[in-house]
Amino acid sequence: MSRRTKFKIGLVQMACGPDPEANTAAALRHVTECSGRGASAVCLPELFRTQYFCQREDHAMFDEAEPIPGPTTDQFAAVAREHHTTVFVPLFERRSAGLYHNTTAVIGPDGQLLGKYRKMHIPDDPLYYEKFYFAPGDLGFPTFPLNGGRAGVLICWDQWYPEPARLEALGGAEVLFYPTAIGWHPAEKAEFGRAQHDAWETVQRAHAIANGLYVAVPNRVGHEHGDVRGDRADGPGIEFWGGSFVADPFGRVIAKASQDREEDLIVEVDPAEVETVRRHWPFLRDRRVDAYGPITQRFLDPP
């Protein structure tokens, strides 16, 4: 077996303003800077083109959706091709009139659209009214070629569920990206903030351990009220907590961003580490696939 070489990935942690075109231009600069620092794959945070508009239910926001492929993927395809970099581009996808998804487009180093992942788990919480905007994904859990191996991508709320991470590992993923938009309700931060953040980081480190892969999580920063082209939501807004990080296949956090400023994380990934951890912790080998049938049920009611 040929031994694959190490490579670098880039995570973009950015603040998002009210102008989608300005956010896109900033994201393109971040991707260019990451590739200039050696990243052969770069992932942007969830819905980076706008402030997080799901803080309210507003039909006007559907105007911000676009097809994939479309104008934004065309811009990132040019950058991917110029710098020979794979780019994970999370977008508000317009599939057809009245049908929209929270989607990550994956663009290969030749500028070709490799495919896309549509967010499968859609939350509906205070200030996270995503069910109003997004239909659940229907493309399953695909993986994509990356540096001679495979990478997977899930989106934000997906990160709380073990099943998607496992399925992408079974699809060959050695790196699992989670583009994210998560933060604190200001009124809850003092009492629950530390525990919420710790739970978020811990559950994703657990995915890295259980599946023997790298987990890479780019988040946004800044206090937002969902201001998009001058339309602003009422209420306290969300304080996005940044903290973008990469965990290795042993679950160790090997790189972590600040909680209050923009920055790019450039992290080296070693395919040999995936191989070593999976040899010593052969969780995939020891799965009892013959016994897991009930997992497809919503709940196991008592007899």
C-alpha positions in Angstrom: 0.0 0.0 0.0 1.4 3.4 -1.0 1.8 5.8 1.9 -0.1 9.1 1.4 1.5 12.3 2.4 0.3 14.8 4.9 -1.7 17.8 3.7 -3.2 21.0 5.1 -6.8 22.1 5.4 -8.1 25.6 6.1 -11.0 26.7 8.2 -12.4 30.2 7.7 -13.8 31.9 10.8 -15.4 35.2 9.7 -17.8 37.9 10.8 -20.7 38.5 8.4 -22.2 41.9 7.6 -25.5 43.0 6.1 -24.2 43.0 2.4 -24.1 39.5 0.8 -21.8 40.6 -2.0 -19.3 42.1 0.6 -19.4 38.8 2.6 -18.8 36.8 -0.6 -15.8 39.0 -1.5 -14.4 38.6 2.0 -14.8 34.8 1.8 -13.0 34.7 -1.5 -10.1 36.6 0.0 -10.1 34.1 3.0 -9.9 31.2 0.6 -7.1 32.8 -1.4 -5.2 33.5 1.8 -5.7 29.9 3.1 -4.5 28.4 -0.1 -1.5 30.8 -0.1 -0.6 29.3 3.4 -0.6 25.8 1.9 -4.2 24.6 2.4 -5.3 22.2 -0.3 -8.9 22.2 1.0 -10.8 25.2 2.6 -14.2 25.2 4.4 -16.3 28.3 5.0 -18.9 28.7 7.8 -22.6 27.9 7.4 -24.6 30.5 5.3 -21.6 32.9 5.2 -23.1 35.1 2.5 -25.5 36.8 4.9 -25.9 37.4 8.6 -27.9 34.6 10.1 -31.4 35.5 8.9 -33.1 32.5 10.5 -33.6 34.6 13.6 -37.0 35.6 12.1 -39.5 34.2 9.7 -39.5 36.5 6.7 -40.6 35.6 3.2 -38.4 38.3 1.7 -35.3 36.3 2.8 -36.1 33.7 0.1 -34.8 36.2 -2.4 -31.3 35.5 -1.1 -31.4 31.9 -2.2 -29.7 30.9 -5.4 -29.3 27.8 -7.6 -26.3 25.4 -7.4 -24.4 25.7 -9.7 -25.0 29.4 -9.8 -23.3 32.8 -9.5 -21.6 32.2 -6.1 -20.3 28.7 -7.0 -19.0 30.2 -10.3 -16.9 32.7 -8.3 -15.5 30.0 -6.0 -14.8 27.7 -8.9 -12.5 30.3 -10.4 -10.6 30.7 -7.2 -10.4 26.9 -6.6 -9.1 26.5 -10.2 -6.5 29.3 -9.8 -5.1 28.0 -6.5 -5.8 24.3 -7.1 -7.8 24.1 -3.9 -10.9 22.2 -2.9 -13.5 24.5 -1.5 -16.5 23.7 0.7 -19.1 26.5 0.0 -22.2 26.6 2.3 -25.1 28.3 0.6 -28.9 29.0 0.7 -29.9 26.8 -2.2 -32.9 27.6 -4.4 -33.9 24.2 -5.8 -37.2 25.5 -7.3 -40.0 27.9 -6.5 -41.0 27.3 -2.9 -38.3 24.6 -2.3 -35.0 25.6 -0.6 -32.2 23.9 1.2 -29.3 24.6 3.5 -26.5 23.2 1.3 -22.8 22.9 1.0 -21.4 22.9 -2.5 -18.1 21.1 -2.9 -15.8 22.5 -5.7 -12.7 20.5 -6.7 -9.2 21.9 -7.4 -10.0 22.0 -11.1 -13.0 24.3 -10.5 -15.5 21.4 -11.2 -18.6 21.1 -8.9 -17.9 17.7 -7.3 -21.4 17.6 -5.7 -23.3 18.9 -2.8 -24.6 18.0 0.6 -28.0 19.2 1.8 -28.5 19.6 5.5 -30.4 16.7 6.9 -31.4 17.8 10.4 -33.3 21.1 10.5 -33.7 22.8 13.8 -36.6 25.0 15.1 -35.5 26.8 18.2 -35.8 30.4 19.4 -33.8 32.5 16.9 -33.1 29.4 14.9 -36.2 29.1 12.8 -34.7 27.0 10.1 -37.8 24.9 9.4 -39.4 28.0 7.9 -36.7 28.2 5.3 -35.2 24.8 4.6 -36.5 21.5 3.4 -34.6 18.5 4.9 -31.8 17.2 2.7 -32.5 14.3 0.4 -29.0 13.5 -1.0 -28.0 11.2 1.9 -24.4 11.4 3.3 -22.0 11.6 0.3 -18.3 11.9 0.6 -15.9 13.6 -1.8 -12.4 13.1 -3.1 -9.7 14.9 -1.2 -5.9 14.5 -1.5 -6.1 10.8 -2.6 -8.7 10.0 0.1 -12.2 11.1 1.0 -13.8 13.9 3.0 -17.3 14.3 4.3 -19.3 17.4 5.1 -22.3 17.9 7.4 -23.9 21.2 8.6 -24.3 22.6 12.1 -27.3 20.9 13.7 -26.1 17.7 12.1 -23.2 17.8 14.5 -25.4 16.6 17.4 -26.2 13.3 15.8 -23.9 10.3 15.8 -25.4 8.5 12.8 -24.4 11.0 10.0 -20.8 11.0 11.2 -20.7 7.2 11.2 -22.3 7.0 7.7 -19.7 9.4 6.3 -16.9 7.4 7.9 -18.3 4.3 6.3 -18.3 6.2 3.0 -14.5 6.6 3.4 -14.3 10.0 5.0 -11.0 10.7 6.8 -11.8 14.3 7.4 -15.3 15.5 8.4 -16.1 19.2 7.9 -19.0 20.8 9.9 -19.6 24.3 8.6 -21.5 26.0 11.5 -23.4 29.1 12.7 -23.8 28.7 16.5 -23.7 31.1 19.4 -25.3 32.2 22.6 -28.6 33.8 23.3 -27.3 36.8 25.3 -29.8 36.3 28.1 -28.6 32.7 28.5 -24.8 33.2 28.3 -24.1 33.9 31.9 -25.9 30.8 33.2 -25.6 28.3 30.4 -22.9 29.6 28.1 -19.9 27.5 29.3 -21.9 24.3 29.4 -23.4 24.9 25.9 -20.0 25.5 24.4 -18.5 22.5 26.1 -21.3 20.2 25.0 -20.9 21.4 21.4 -17.1 20.8 21.3 -17.3 17.5 23.2 -19.9 15.9 21.0 -17.8 16.6 17.9 -14.6 15.4 19.5 -16.6 12.2 20.2 -17.4 11.8 16.5 -13.7 12.0 15.8 -12.9 9.3 18.4 -15.8 7.0 17.5 -15.0 7.1 13.8 -11.2 7.5 13.8 -11.1 10.7 11.6 -10.4 14.4 11.7 -13.3 16.7 12.6 -13.0 20.3 11.3 -15.5 22.9 12.5 -15.5 26.5 11.1 -17.9 28.9 12.9 -18.7 32.6 12.5 -18.1 35.4 15.0 -19.9 38.6 16.0 -23.2 39.7 17.5 -25.8 39.5 14.8 -29.4 40.6 14.5 -29.9 39.0 11.1 -29.4 42.3 9.3 -29.6 41.5 5.5 -29.6 44.4 3.0 -30.9 46.7 5.8 -33.7 44.4 7.0 -33.0 43.7 10.6 -34.7 41.3 13.0 -36.1 42.5 16.3 -34.8 41.0 19.5 -31.5 40.4 21.3 -29.7 38.8 18.5 -27.1 36.0 18.7 -23.5 36.2 19.9 -21.7 33.7 17.7 -19.0 32.2 19.7 -16.3 31.4 17.1 -14.1 28.8 18.6 -13.5 27.0 15.2 -11.4 23.9 15.8 -9.9 20.7 14.5 -9.8 17.5 16.4 -7.6 14.6 15.4 -8.7 10.9 15.2 -7.9 10.5 18.9 -10.2 13.4 19.8 -7.5 15.8 20.7 -8.1 19.5 19.8 -5.0 20.2 17.7 -6.0 23.8 16.6 -8.5 26.3 17.9 -9.5 29.8 17.0 -10.5 32.7 19.3 -14.1 33.4 20.3 -14.2 37.0 19.3 -12.3 37.7 16.1 -11.9 36.6 12.5 -9.1 34.2 11.7 -8.1 31.4 9.4 -6.9 28.0 10.9 -4.4 26.1 8.8 -4.0 22.6 10.1 -2.0 19.6 8.9 -3.8 16.4 8.4 -2.0 13.0 8.4 -3.8 10.1 6.7 -1.4 7.8 8.5 -2.9 8.9 11.8 -6.3 7.8 10.7 -4.8 4.4 9.8 -3.0 4.1 13.1 -6.0 5.0 15.3 -8.3 2.7 13.4 -5.9 -0.2 13.7 -5.6 0.3 17.5 -9.3 1.2 18.1 -11.0 -1.0 15.5 -14.5 0.3 16.2 -15.5 -0.1 12.5 -14.4 -3.7 12.5 -16.2 -4.6 15.7 -19.6 -3.1 14.9 -22.5 -5.6 15.2 -24.3 -4.7 12.0 -26.5 -7.7 12.4 -28.0 -6.3 15.6 -28.6 -2.6 14.7 -31.9 -3.0 12.8 -34.0 -1.1 15.5 -31.9 2.0 15.0 -34.2 2.9 12.1 -37.2 3.2 14.4 -38.1 6.6 15.9 -38.4 5.1 19.4 -38.6 1.6 20.9 -41.9 1.5 22.7 -42.1 -0.8 25.7 -44.0 -4.1 25.0 
